[in-house]
Amino acid sequence: NQARSAVLASIGNLLDRELTSRAAQLHGNNAAIERQERDVARATGLLRRENDRLGALAETHARRVKEIGNVQNWAEMLEREFVILEETLRLVDEGGSEDEDGDG
């Protein structure tokens, strides 16, 4: 009976130590997971802010590219108008030269 009690106490002590060790390990792992969750949440917030900043920057530059395109179109239109005006003036000058030659 004493031997049986001693064996049971020994097994109980072994189980207690094992369970205590596992509980400590689980507690430590839980604390590590909580730290990692906080780190991930913090990093996610930083990434969200950076994403918003980059989105605003992309929008600004897209607007500027569009403005440059509008300026380029405007410049090409002016260039065409100047070519037409130049050709018109050339034709007027040629017409005036012929009139002067005819009058003389």
C-alpha positions, 0 to 999 in steps of 0.5 A: 500500500505504501509502495502504491502511494509512493508510485502514485505520488511520484507519478503525480509529481511527474505529471504536475511538473510536466503540466506546469512546464507545459502551462508555462510554455503555453503562457510564454507562447501566448505572450509572444503571439500577443506581441506579434499581433501588436507588431502586425497591427502597428505595421499594418497601420504604417503600411496603410498610411504609406499606401494612402500617401503613395496614392495621393502622390500618384493622383497628384502626378497623374493630374500633372501628366494630364495637364502636360498632355493638355499643354502639349495638345494646346501647343500642337494646336497653336503650331497648326494655327501658326502654320495656317497663318504663315501659309495664309500670309505667304499666299497674301504676299504672293498675291500682292507681289503679282498685283504690283507686278501687273500694275507696273 
